[in-house]
Amino acid sequence: MKTLNIIHLFPKLLSLYGEYGNLAVLKLTLEGRGYTVTIHPYEMGEPDLSQADLVYMGSGTEDNLLEAVRRLMPHKEAIRESIEKGTHWLVTGNAPAILGAAIEAKQTLPALGLFPYTTKLNLTGRYLGDVLAKDKAGNTYVGFINTANAYTGMENPWLELQLNPKLGNDKASPSEGMTHRNLTATQLIGPILAKNPHLLYDLCTRLTGEEFAPEPQSNLCKAYEICLAQLQNRLNAQS
């Protein structure tokens, strides 16, 4: 069986909301099929992305987002190359701010500039709530958003929010997250791979080329169905 290499960017610096659970459930699922999964934590220095099958980056405080930009800035061309050659990337919570053009807070600071959008930090409050969303293929996702970020100019949205639609990228419309090649960036936290088993198994399929399918009687699927039903009831009550 193949060995899969996962780069976890900033497991200490960007470590809010139990986001490590995304890699924990991914590793468990892949190893259950006989794959060897090695997670390489990165905090400082030059990240070796050349052999990565997946790069993951999760949520952090607003100050730590800026620190992550500072640490990654010397390596932005290597990051660009990794994304453009089709390496799988999953970026969750408020970490998409790192990949954009600039972050506006008390002053405007450059981000990595890999994508043209700008992130504005709300310094007086937060945008938060449960969400129910669909992708272009009609798959339904559950999750939670808790962020100070509003994005301007984010293209190729991943999801359309149905419940709490004004928690979208720009905090005025339901378009949420973005995709580019094999990169998915989203505000959803949870962790989303544990909360959305169809997303977990789709990622496993794309990483390995072997078909992974949700098991309806698994605890992951049962938890998803319960959460989906509750959020759907809330959405229906608003209609």
VMD Tcl script that draws the C-alpha trace (Angstrom):
set ca {
  {0.00 0.00 0.00}
  {1.07 3.57 -0.67}
  {2.49 5.86 1.98}
  {0.66 9.18 2.14}
  {2.39 12.32 3.34}
  {0.35 15.09 4.94}
  {1.83 18.48 5.81}
  {0.06 20.12 8.75}
  {0.89 23.81 8.64}
  {1.06 25.36 12.12}
  {-0.51 22.69 14.37}
  {0.47 24.87 17.37}
  {0.09 28.38 15.97}
  {-3.24 27.67 14.22}
  {-4.90 25.24 16.58}
  {-8.38 26.54 17.46}
  {-11.68 24.64 17.45}
  {-10.28 21.11 17.51}
  {-9.22 21.39 13.88}
  {-6.58 18.69 14.42}
  {-9.60 16.37 14.31}
  {-9.65 16.76 10.52}
  {-6.32 15.00 10.20}
  {-7.04 12.53 13.00}
  {-10.18 11.19 11.28}
  {-8.49 11.25 7.86}
  {-5.50 9.27 9.14}
  {-7.74 6.75 10.91}
  {-9.86 6.21 7.80}
  {-6.90 5.74 5.47}
  {-5.04 3.45 7.85}
  {-8.19 1.36 8.14}
  {-7.69 0.52 4.45}
  {-4.04 -0.37 4.97}
  {-2.40 2.90 3.95}
  {0.57 4.28 5.84}
  {-0.09 7.93 6.73}
  {2.65 10.24 7.95}
  {1.71 13.68 9.25}
  {4.55 16.19 9.09}
  {4.00 19.19 11.41}
  {5.38 22.53 10.27}
  {5.91 25.58 12.47}
  {9.10 27.33 11.32}
  {11.64 27.28 8.51}
  {11.08 26.14 4.94}
  {8.17 23.74 4.45}
  {9.02 20.78 2.21}
  {5.92 20.55 0.04}
  {7.49 18.56 -2.78}
  {6.36 15.13 -1.56}
  {3.08 16.21 0.03}
  {-0.13 14.42 -0.91}
  {-2.17 16.86 1.19}
  {-1.44 20.17 2.90}
  {-3.76 21.20 5.73}
  {-4.06 24.52 7.57}
  {-6.69 25.39 10.20}
  {-7.96 28.22 12.38}
  {-6.02 30.59 14.61}
  {-6.35 33.88 16.41}
  {-6.17 37.00 14.29}
  {-2.67 37.81 15.59}
  {-1.51 34.29 14.79}
  {-2.84 34.57 11.24}
  {-0.53 37.52 10.70}
  {2.36 35.59 12.22}
  {1.65 32.67 9.89}
  {1.80 35.05 6.92}
  {5.15 36.35 8.14}
  {6.59 32.85 8.43}
  {5.28 31.69 5.05}
  {6.01 34.82 3.01}
  {9.57 33.77 2.05}
  {8.13 30.50 0.71}
  {5.09 31.79 -1.15}
  {6.39 30.72 -4.58}
  {6.89 27.16 -3.34}
  {3.32 27.26 -1.99}
  {2.04 28.61 -5.31}
  {3.87 25.83 -7.17}
  {2.40 23.19 -4.85}
  {-1.14 24.46 -5.43}
  {-0.76 24.89 -9.19}
  {0.70 21.43 -9.75}
  {-2.42 19.93 -8.16}
  {-1.38 18.99 -4.64}
  {-4.46 18.62 -2.45}
  {-4.92 21.50 -0.02}
  {-7.59 21.90 2.67}
  {-7.72 25.28 4.42}
  {-10.41 25.82 7.06}
  {-11.79 28.41 9.47}
  {-10.12 31.80 9.12}
  {-6.92 30.47 7.53}
  {-8.04 31.36 3.95}
  {-7.03 34.93 4.86}
  {-3.40 33.83 4.65}
  {-3.68 32.97 0.95}
  {-5.29 36.24 -0.19}
  {-3.81 39.52 -1.31}
  {-4.09 41.58 1.87}
  {-5.49 41.63 5.39}
  {-7.14 44.84 6.56}
  {-7.22 45.44 10.31}
  {-5.99 48.60 12.00}
  {-3.73 48.81 8.97}
  {-3.56 46.96 5.67}
  {-0.92 44.25 5.61}
  {0.08 42.02 2.70}
  {-0.92 38.36 2.77}
  {0.71 35.74 0.52}
  {-0.96 37.14 -2.60}
  {-1.75 33.75 -4.12}
  {-5.36 34.78 -4.79}
  {-6.81 38.26 -5.46}
  {-9.25 38.57 -2.56}
  {-8.85 40.90 0.40}
  {-9.68 39.98 4.00}
  {-11.16 42.59 6.33}
  {-11.00 41.79 10.04}
  {-13.98 42.86 12.11}
  {-12.32 44.34 15.19}
  {-15.56 44.92 17.11}
  {-17.39 41.60 16.79}
  {-17.59 38.21 15.12}
  {-19.66 36.45 12.49}
  {-20.89 33.12 13.80}
  {-23.61 30.52 13.55}
  {-24.55 27.03 12.39}
  {-24.68 26.57 8.64}
  {-26.26 24.21 6.15}
  {-24.79 24.42 2.65}
  {-24.72 22.78 -0.77}
  {-21.94 22.46 -3.33}
  {-22.41 22.63 -7.11}
  {-23.01 18.86 -7.27}
  {-25.86 19.11 -4.75}
  {-24.02 17.57 -1.79}
  {-25.14 18.97 1.57}
  {-22.71 20.06 4.27}
  {-23.16 20.88 7.94}
  {-20.84 23.02 9.99}
  {-20.27 26.12 12.05}
  {-18.72 29.48 11.25}
  {-16.95 31.59 13.87}
  {-14.79 34.26 12.29}
  {-13.89 37.92 12.23}
  {-13.09 37.71 8.50}
  {-15.05 39.16 5.61}
  {-13.64 38.50 2.13}
  {-13.88 40.81 -0.87}
  {-13.19 39.47 -4.34}
  {-13.11 35.75 -3.50}
  {-13.76 33.82 -6.72}
  {-14.92 30.26 -7.51}
  {-17.03 29.73 -4.37}
  {-17.23 26.19 -3.02}
  {-20.62 26.28 -1.28}
  {-23.91 28.15 -1.17}
  {-25.17 28.68 2.37}
  {-28.83 27.90 3.02}
  {-29.00 28.35 6.78}
  {-27.49 31.69 7.86}
  {-26.75 32.76 4.28}
  {-25.30 36.10 5.37}
  {-22.31 34.28 6.86}
  {-20.92 33.87 3.34}
  {-17.55 35.16 2.22}
  {-18.50 38.83 2.08}
  {-21.06 38.60 4.93}
  {-23.78 39.80 2.59}
  {-24.34 36.86 0.24}
  {-24.46 33.04 0.57}
  {-21.36 32.23 -1.51}
  {-18.91 30.45 0.79}
  {-15.29 29.39 0.48}
  {-13.39 28.82 -2.74}
  {-11.85 26.10 -4.86}
  {-8.86 26.14 -7.18}
  {-7.47 22.97 -8.75}
  {-7.28 20.59 -5.76}
  {-7.44 23.34 -3.12}
  {-10.55 23.80 -1.02}
  {-10.73 26.78 1.32}
  {-13.71 27.23 3.62}
  {-14.81 29.13 6.70}
  {-16.49 26.00 8.07}
  {-15.11 24.53 11.26}
  {-16.27 21.51 13.16}
  {-13.91 19.79 12.20}
  {-15.55 19.48 8.81}
  {-14.16 16.06 7.79}
  {-15.59 14.46 10.93}
  {-18.93 16.27 10.54}
  {-19.27 15.52 6.80}
  {-18.31 11.90 6.08}
  {-19.07 12.25 2.35}
  {-16.38 14.95 2.19}
  {-13.98 12.74 4.15}
  {-14.49 9.76 1.85}
  {-14.33 11.88 -1.29}
  {-10.97 13.25 -0.14}
  {-9.74 9.72 0.60}
  {-10.81 8.63 -2.89}
  {-9.01 11.53 -4.54}
  {-5.85 10.99 -2.49}
  {-5.60 7.27 -3.19}
  {-7.46 6.59 -6.43}
  {-9.34 3.86 -4.53}
  {-13.09 4.13 -4.03}
  {-14.13 5.11 -0.49}
  {-17.83 5.29 0.33}
  {-19.66 6.30 3.51}
  {-20.91 3.44 5.67}
  {-24.50 4.35 6.67}
  {-24.27 2.51 10.01}
  {-21.02 4.17 11.08}
  {-21.05 6.65 13.94}
  {-19.80 9.37 11.57}
  {-22.76 8.91 9.23}
  {-25.29 8.65 12.05}
  {-23.97 11.87 13.62}
  {-24.13 13.62 10.24}
  {-27.73 12.55 9.67}
  {-28.78 13.77 13.13}
  {-27.08 17.14 12.64}
  {-28.46 17.45 9.11}
  {-32.03 16.78 10.29}
  {-31.80 19.34 13.08}
  {-30.37 22.06 10.85}
  {-32.90 21.27 8.11}
  {-35.71 21.66 10.65}
  {-34.34 25.06 11.61}
  {-34.16 26.07 7.96}
  {-37.72 24.87 7.31}
  {-38.97 26.83 10.33}
  {-37.64 30.01 8.75}
  {-39.50 29.41 5.47}
}
mol new
graphics top color blue
foreach p $ca { graphics top sphere $p radius 0.5 }
foreach p [lrange $ca 0 end-1] q [lrange $ca 1 end] { graphics top cylinder $p $q radius 0.2 }
display resetview
